[in-house]
Amino acid sequence: MRLDIDCVRDVLMAVEQKGFGQSYTISNLHDLLDYSSNQIEYTCLKLSEAGYLDITTVQMTQKTTPGIYSVNELTFQGHEFLSNISSQKVFDKTKKICQGLGSASLEVVAQVASNVLSSLINPKMFF
């Protein structure tokens, strides 16, 4: 399965919006977002592996990957990454650059977003 950067952003934004101490299930996220349950679950697993999302998993019989019991919180890294891509303008420019590269890991997307944000800030630093 391919990691969809739009789904990544939408999942992070949805988790950020929930109340502190509350959690989501994949079904809850599926009700909120326009992606398949499989796409949301895959995205959450990869965001957890990347250190952006805190999830609780359970080992499922007849599955090689763990099932997600709950999606709990963004990690500090997740908040930092989302802060860099939450602006639609920054996100659109980041996606355009990454698409020009042909393919980009979350680490590359994070670096590109940070650079795009810096390029937008720098001109404003010099009144």
Secondary structure, DSSP 4 states (H G I P E B T S, - for coil): -PPPHHHHHHHHHHHHHSPTT--B-HHHHHHHSSS-HHHHHHHHHHHHHTTSEEEEEEPPTT-SSPEEEEEEEE-HHHHHHHHHH-SHHHHHHHHHHHHHHS---HHHHHHHHHHHHHHHHHHHH--
